[in-house]
Amino acid sequence: MSEIPQKPRVALFVTCLVDLYRPTVGFAAIKLLEEAGCQVEVPPAQTCCGQPAYNTGDRATARDLARPLIDSLSGYDYVVAPSGSCSGMIAHHFPGLFADDPAYRGRAEALAARTHELTSFLVDVMGMETERAPYDGVAAYHDSCSGLREMGVRAQPRRLLARVPGLTVKELAEPDVCCGFGGTFCVKYPDISTRMVTDKVADIRATGADTLLAGDMGCLMNMAGRLKREASDVRVRHVAEVLAGMTGEVPPIGETERERQ
């Protein structure tokens, strides 16, 4: 690993779901990165990473979306996303998208090499060990597919959560089994997706946890929706919200302010 700059300049890749549905996660990520000693910027011209198009086989549209993103994220020491899915798209699929494009191939490879998922970056690159704000509860943690399999994210969020006073983490029986969201998978195969998330929710409820945490908004929204349909009182949050001590900012995912009161 190359030497870490004294105050690394980090671009936060916000992601579409965070921007549109849960901006608090973006603010939590900024808080955590700044606490870790980073100079954080949010490039205003950033776009979707193109993953939905890529997953449906539309490589042309994926490349059209990826080019301006590569442009907007250039020049930073690191790029960090509060999502294993979106960071995985950039780090593992951008180089292949531009394998035959000499103008962007090298830039895509360089961007891929400096792109990280949030909790992985905090632990593996910045060595964050500080005690976090307290959270009174018992949490189950879901390992999102792309974060686990593409970005190697498993121990890092648990290591950070171990520094949260008052929080107990209980392991799911099958923490690494897909929740059924899978981006466009849940649209193409709704019956299969529903069965998968139903099984996942049964696993969550069996732990007795009062909180569900994960690092990807797609998974969290999917599981929160199913928990809500089953009248469960399990609170659903992005891991960054707990780590940053920002759980009082907004209701849990899938709940309204009135329900929280």
Secondary structure, DSSP 4 states (H G I P E B T S, - for coil): -PPPPSS-EEEE---HHHHHH-HHHHHHHHHHHHHTT-EEE--TT----SHHHHHTT-HHHHHHHHHHHHHHTTT-SEEEES-HHHHHIIIIIHHHHTTT-TTTHHHHHHHHHTEEEHHHIIIIIT----------EEEEE---HHHHHTT--SHHHHHHHTTSTTEEEE--SSTTS--S-TTTHHHH-HHHHHHHHHHHHHHHHHTT-SEEEES-HHHHHHHHHHHHHTT---EEEEHHHHHTT-TTTSPPTT--HHHH-
